[in-house]
Amino acid sequence: MASLFVPGHAEMSWDLQFPGVRHSDEPERMTDLYEAVVTHVGGFILSASVQEFALVEQILLESVMQPAVWRALLAMDVWCIMAR
């Protein structure tokens, strides 16, 4: 069974900054590691085929309902991105 790898608290607490998405009339902004991970995981999942999505959905549901905080939080945030 596949699982969703999510860095732990130590990795997610690093003070890393990445350039965020820039819109034409806004200045560039920096994002933290968590936002970068959520954005890229969400984009990857949204590119899944119809056949792959059943497995993705199962993995996300299992990830929400377990005790690893960062994994559950990431899964919930990815669900929110997909719902938008």
N, C-alpha and C positions, 0 to 999 in steps of 0.2 A: 504494500500500500504506500502510495506517495504521501509525503507530508510537507507542510509549509515550514521552511527554515526561516527563523526570525532571530536576529541577534539578541543577546540577553541584555540585562540592565546595564552592565558595565559598558558594552559597546554602544548602546543607544544613548548613554550619558556623555560620550565624548563630545568635546566642543568643536565639531566639524561644521564648516559652513560651505555651501555650494551655491553657485549662481542660480536664482530661480527663473521662472518663466517671465520674460519681459514683454509687456504689451507696448504698442507703438508710442503711446503718450505717457508712459510711466517710467520712472527711473528703475534701474536694475536693483533687485532686492536679493538678499541672501536667505537661504533656507537651511534648516538643520538636517541632520542625518535621518531622523524619523520621517520628515516630510518628503525627502528625496526617495526613501525606500517605499513609502506608501504610494507616491506618484508613479514610480516605475513598476511596482508590482501591479497596481491598478491598470496601468496601460498594457502590461503584458497579458493580464487576465482578460481584458476587454478584446484582445486580439485572438482569443481562443475560438476554435471552430465550434459549431453546434454539438458535434460529437464529443469534443473535449470538455465542454462546459459542464456536463453531468459530473465528471470527476472533480472539476474545479469547485463546483457547488458543494459536493460532499466534503472535500478537504476544508473549505471555508467554514461549513457548519460544525465540523469536528473541532476546528481551531477555536471557534467562539466558546464552545462548551468544555473548556479544560482549564487547569489552574495556572499555566504559564501566562503571566500578565501581558507581556509584550506581544506574544503570539495572538492572544485573544483580542487585544486592542487593535493590532494590525488587521486581523480578519474583519473586525467590525467596521473599521475605517474603509477597508476595501469594499465591503458591502455598500457603504454609503456612497462611495464613488460610482459603483455600478448602478445604484438606484437613481443617481442624478442623470 
